[in-house]
Amino acid sequence: MNNAFDLSASFKAYDVRGVVGETITEQIVEAVGAAFVDVQGLAGQTVLVGGDMRPSSPEFIRDFARGATARGANVLLLDLISTDELYYACGVLNAAGVTFTASHNPAQYNGIKMAKAGAVPISSETGLKDIQALAEKYLNDGAIPAGAQTGQISVRDVLADYAGYLRNLVDLSGIRPLKVVVDAGNGMAGMTTPAVLGNTILPGLPLDIIPLYFELDGSFPNHPANPLEPENLCDLQAAVVEHGADIGLAFDGDADRCFVIDEKGEPVSPSAVTALVARREIARAKASGEETPVIIHNLITSRAVPELVAHDGGRAVRTRVGHSFIKAVMASEGAVFGGEHSAHYYFRDFYNADTGMLAAMHVLAALGEQTRVLSDLAREYEPYFSSGEVNSRVEDVPAAVARVRAEYEREGVTVDAMDGLTFTSDDGAWWFNLRASNTEPFLRLNAEAEDLPTMERVRDHVLELVRK
């Protein structure tokens, strides 16, 4: 047997991601489709398959469907979808599914995000490694064995149902008129924004949408569809100021993350958005009789989040970074909402999955239900000063961490190791977290303090130790 195929370069912790024609090919995708059905026990069941606007997605959808039907699954083609549309469909149809996307990665990449029925995530700890191993076997054997029966293929468009579902969760019809600039980055938000916030499918809302880069184009001709990088927000920031808009929204390529810009063109931190949405979701849950609604936040979000949750009568639960951890805790805790520093927002009413659009709708509702400008509204959710995530390329990561630990592991400082190391001063004046990247020789620093000079002092001192 020829063991030429090793898919470890493209199978990551939470999804599959590789360079088209190299680490992700039509042959590989077909084998993964077959392995997905076998590992998840889906013969005779429906599997949902869609993809984003990348040029390779349509062919990959067909290849995956061919592998899945060969092993006896019935494939429902969703065709062009955002990632949160897949989660919606997996939830409402109670079916397993995949979408072809490489999220914010450059044009030469594509990948596969997978979910079980009910939008339960599939990660390396919950089946992804088994799918990889079986796909490698099929590839190295040179054939996918025929199943007891061949599945059928049908097609369904879920965009209108998805838009209606979100509109039912957040009613924007009664807010004051808002001027909203949306940067879709040539990604899937160019399709979902008009459907959800515009009037292409549903009645219009009191929103004047100014579109930036709504043309679906997987070559990303204007800027990378990664709003986490500040340079990719420049066009949106300029357009908000130029048009005198109330708010700006930026989505990543597969539209599962959303970043918010205020009327001055300044970013509203994902921690502030988490706190704002948490306040709304706690109030709604309490109004329906829930005594102590649970809110999830990862350990890098601002300290303001758990403080606000406690103030509003909720219970905050701190987790590691990463969507599979958050979704698992969302489910086990029955949490109403969860947020991450990376602008992933998770909702119990959305099958515990992340959706940038629903988070954006909550921010629009909060802004439009009162008269203040967004910068004033956001200020109450951002009482502290944050460094943001600062990456350092380090050749000897353990040695760098040891230097920081030796300096800061002292009386008056608490250290915890939930995810990397988090150091917190006992007087509450500052904290910082230092985490190693899973994939690159990077150390990631996030620091926060009660005032700007303290944050800058802590940040700069830690970076000096790390980069020695």
N, C-alpha and C positions, 0 to 999 in steps of 0.2 A: 504493500500500500504506500502511495506517495503522500507523505505528510507535509506537503508544500504550504498548506493554508494555515496561517496563524492570524486570528482576528484580534489579537490583544491590542494592536495599535489603534483600533477604532472602537472597541468596546470599553466604555468609561464606567465610572461608578453609577451614573444615573441614566445613561443613554448610550446610543451609538453615534459616533461622529468621526468623519474621515474625509480625505481628499478624493473627490470624484475621479474615477478611472484608476485610482491607485489603491487606497485602503477601503474604499467602498465602490463596488462595481455591480453591474446587473446580475452577474452570476452569484456574487456574495449575497445580494439582497434576496434573490429567489430562495437560496438556502436558509437565510434567516426567517423568511416567511414560513417555510416548512417547519423549521425548528420551533418557532413561536407557537404554532398550533400544537405541536407534539408536547412541548414542555408544559404549556398551560392547559392541556387536555381539552382542546377546542374542536375536535372533529365532530361534525354534525351541528356545531353552533355557529353563530354569526360573529365575524371579525370585521371591525370598522377600519377602513384604510383611507387616509387622506394625505395631503402634503401642502407645502408652501409654494411660493412663487419662483423658487430656484429652477433654472432650466432643466436640471436632471430629475426633478420631483415627479413629473408625469410618468416617465419611463420606469422609475423606481417603484411607483405605485403599482404599475402593471406587473413588474417582476415579482414583487412581494405577493400580490394576489395570485399569481401563477403558482408560487411555492405553497401558499396557504391552502388553495383549493386542491392541489395535488394530495395534500394530507387530510382532505375531507372537510375543511371548514367552508362555510358559505361566506363570501366576502361582500360587504356592503361598501361600495366606493363613495366616499364623501368628497372626493376630488379636492378642490382648492379650499383649504381651511386654515384658520389660526390654531395655535396649540390649545388655547382654551376652548375653542369650538370642539376639538377632539374630546377634551375632558367633559364638556357638556353632553356630547353624544354618548360617551361611555357611561355617564351617569343616568341620563334620561332613558336610554335604550337598554341599560344594564348589560352591556356587551363589552368585551375586550377590544382594544384597538391600538392603532399606531398612526403616527403622522411623520412624514418625511420633512425634516427641517434641520438646519444647523444653527438655529436661533440667530445670534448676533455675529456668528463667524463670517469670514470673508467669502466671496462668491465661489471660490473653487471647492468649498466644503459642502457636504450634505450629511444628513444623519437620520436617526430614527428615535423618536420618543415613544415609549410604550406604556400602556396602562391596562390593568385588568378591568373586568366588569365593575361598574360603580366608580370608575376613575381612580381605583387604587393603584399607586405607582408600582412599577417594576424596576428594581435596582439590582446592583450586583449581589446584594444579600437576599433578594427575593425573586430569583429566577433568571436574571440577566446573564450570569456566568454559565448557567445550564444551557441557555439558548445559544450562547457563543460556542460551547463545547459541542453541541449537537450539530450546529451549522458547519463547524469545522469538519466534523465526521462526514457529513453529506458531501462537502466539497472535496475532501480527500478520497472518499469512495468513488467520486466521479458521477454520482447519480443520487437523485431523491427518490426513495422507494414510493411506489404508488400506494395510496391509502385504499381502504376497503371500498370507498366510493369517492368520486370527484365532486367537490363542492360547486355551488352555483355562484355567479357574480351578478349583482344588481347595483343600482345607483340611487343615491338619495342626497338632496341638498338640505342641509340643516341650518343654513344662515338665518332664514326668517324665524324659525323656532327659537334659535339661540338669542336673536335680538329681542323677541317677545319675552323670553324668560328673564333676561336682564332688566328689561323695562318694568316687569312686574316686581322685581326685587327693590328697585330704587325709582320712585316716581319723580320725574323731573318736570312734569307738565305744569306745576304751579310755581316754579321758581321765577325770580326776576330775570329779565333778558340778560344773557351773558355773551360776550364776544370771545370765542375760543379758537386759538391757533393750534392745529394738530399736525405734528411732524410724524408721518408714517414711515419715513426712511426708506421708501419704496418697498416696504414690507407689507405684511398681511393686514395691518391696521388700515391700509388704504382701501380695503374691502369691507372690514368690519365697522369702521367708524361711520360711514354713510348709512349703513344698515341699522346701527344701534342709536346713534346720536343724530342722524340726519332724517330725511323723509323719503328715502328711496324705497323703503318697504313699509314702514309704519308712519303714522301721522307725525308731522314736524313738532319739534320742541322749541322752547324759547332760547335757542342757541344759534348764534351766527357763527358757523364753522368756517374758518379760513384754512384751506388745506395746503400743506407742504408735502410734496413728494408722495402723492397718493397713487401714482402709476406703479403697478406691480412690476418690479424689475429686479430679478435676483442677481444682477451684476452690480447693484448698488451704485449707480452713476453719480449720486450727489454726496453721500457720506456713508461710512459704515453704519449699519443699523444696530449700533451699540450705544445707547444713551448713558451707560455707566461712565464712558469716557467724556470728560468735559468738553473736548473740542467738537464732539458730535452734537452738542446742544447749541452751538453758536448761532446757527441759522434760525433756530426756533426762538432763541432769546432776542435776536435782532428783530424778528417778525412781530413778536409780542409788543415790543416797544414801538415799532413803526406803525402798527395798526391800532395802538391804544387798546389792546386786548385786556380782558380781565384775567386770563389764565392761558398758559400754554401746556400742552400734553405731548410727550414724546414716547413712542412705543419702540420696542426692539423688533427684530425681523419677523419673529413668529407671534408677536403681539401678546405675549403672556406677561410682559413687564411694562409698567408705565411710570414715567418720571414727570414731575410737575414743576412748572415755572410760574412765578408770581407776576403781577402786572408791571413790576420794575425790571423784569427780565432775569430775576435771581432764582436759582433753584430752591425748591422747598424740599428739605431732606426727607428721604424715605422713612426715617424715624418719626418725623412730624406727621407724615401721611398715615403711618401706622397708628399713632396716637389719636389722630382725628377720626379715622374710621373706627377704631376701637371704641371711642366715646359713643359714636352713633349705634354701633352694634350692641354695646352693653345696654344702652337705653331701650333699644327695640326688644332685646331679649327679656329685659326686666318688665317691660310693658306687657309681654305675653306670659308673664308669670314665672320666669326663671329667676331663682333667688340670687345666685352668685355666678354670673356668666364668666366663662373662662376665655382668656386671651393669651395666645401664644406669641412669644417674640424670641428671636435668636439672641445670643449673648453679646452681639455687637451693636444691637440697636441701643438708642439713647436710654439712659436711666430715667428720662422723662416718661417713657412708655409704661413701665411697671408702676411708677408713682401715680400717673393719671388713672390707670386701671384700678388701683387700690382706692383712690379718691372717689371714683365713680361707683364703687361697690362691686367691682369685678375681682377676679383672681387671675393674676399674671403667672404664666408658666414659662420658664426660661429653657431654651433648647440649644443644641448645637446648630451650626450653620448647615444648610442643605435641605432641599425640598423633601427628600424622602423621610428625613428625621421629623420635619415639621408636620408633614401629612400624617405620619404615624402617631405623633402626639396629639394632633388635632382629633384623630379618631378615638384614641384611648381616653382622652380627657373630655370628649364631647364639646370641644371648644367652638365658640361662635365665630372666631376670627383669628388670623395669625399674620404677622408681618415680618419681613426681613430687611436688612440694611441694603440689599441689592435690588429692592423694589419689586420683590415677589410678594403678592398679597393673597391669602388663602381664606376661603369662606365656607362655613358649614353648609350654607344654602347653595353652594356651588360644588357639592360633593367633596368637600374638604380640599378642593383643588385651587390652584392659583389662576387668577384672571386679572390682567391689567385693566381691562375695560370696566369691570365692576368697581374696582378701586377708584378709577377716574370718575365714575358716576357718583360715588359717595362724596368725593371732593367737590364736584360740581353742585351737588345738592347742598352740602354744608355752606358753600360760598353763596349760592343763589337763594338760600332761605334766610339770609340776613343782609345787612347793608354795607358792612365793612369791606375794604379791599383785601385781597388774598394775603398780602404781606402782613397786614395787621392780624388777620385771622390766624395765620400760621405761627405768629410770634408766641402765642400762648402755648404752642406745642413744641417750641424749640428754646427752652430756657437755658440750655447749656451750650458749650462751645466744643465742637467736634473737629478732629483732624481729617475725617474721611479716611478711606483706606489707602495707606501708603505702602507700596511694595518695594522691597529691597532685594536685589539679586545677591545671594550669599553662597559662597562655595562650600563652607562648612556650617550647615544650619545648626546642628547640636551645639557646636562651640559658641556660636552667636547667642543662642538661647541661654546657654550656661552663663555667659557674661552678664546678660540682663538679670538673670535670676540671682546671681551673686550680689549684684548691686541693689536689687529691690526687695529681696527676701529678708526683711528686717522687721523689727518691732514697729507697729503702727501701720503695717501693710498686710492685707489678706491676699493669699494666692489660691486660685482654684484652677483645676486642670480639666474642666468639662470639654473644652475644645481649644487646643493650644494651651496657653497660660494667660489668665486674667489676673492682673494686680490691681487692688483697690485700696486707697488710703482709708484708714479707719475714720478720719474726720469727714469723709465723703467729698473731699475737695477735687479728687481726680480718680480716674481709672484708665487702664489700657489693656488691650488684648494683643498677644503676639501669637500668630498661627503660621505654621508651615504650609505651603501649597502642596496639594496632593500630586501635582503633575510637573512642577517646575522648581528649580532651586531658588524659590522666593520665600521670604518671610513677609507676612502681611501684618501691618501695625494699624490698630484703631485706638485712638485716645480721645478722652473727653474730660472736661473740667468745668468748674463753676464759673471761671472767668478766662478770657482769651490769653493773658500772659502765662497763667498756670498751664493751660493746655499746650501752648507753644514750648514752654520750658520742658515739660515732660516728654512731649513728642521729640524735640530736638535731642534731648539727652539719650533717649532710647535708641534713636536712629544712629547717634554717634557710637553707641556700644555695639549695635548690630553691624555697622559698616566698617568696623575697625580692621 
